[in-house]
Amino acid sequence: MSRYSMVVQWSNEDQLFLVTIPEFADRVVMPCTHGRTREEAIRNGEEVIEMYLEAWQVEGESIPEPSTLQIA
């Protein structure tokens, strides 16, 4: 699976887990997907990452680099 970050947060208003992908924030409307359970939200997030990466590659667009956590 990809090395892109996913933030999964509960929304009381929507009664769903919402998923954002920080590396895609300047190119994709956030939140980008959701799920009724945390597991479903994560699966949907992984599908969205794959979908955008494939589309950007086909269209010849630049692909954002995954963020890395560096611990000193």
Phi, psi and omega in degrees: 000163184290168179257019180283149180280147172227134174251123180246121182228143177282137175245112176298321182299316183268343185058042180217160168273125180258142183243130171239153178238101187307321182293341181260003190305324182277354185240346186228140176294132181250150352293154187265343176197184183202177175198156178287332175238163177300318181298316179296319179298318179295315177302314180296321178298317178297320178295320179295318178302310180300317182299311181294318180299316179296315181297315181296323179295314180299320182279356180074020179274158177291149181250127179299144177282143174294145176283150176234146178263124179246123179254124183275000000 
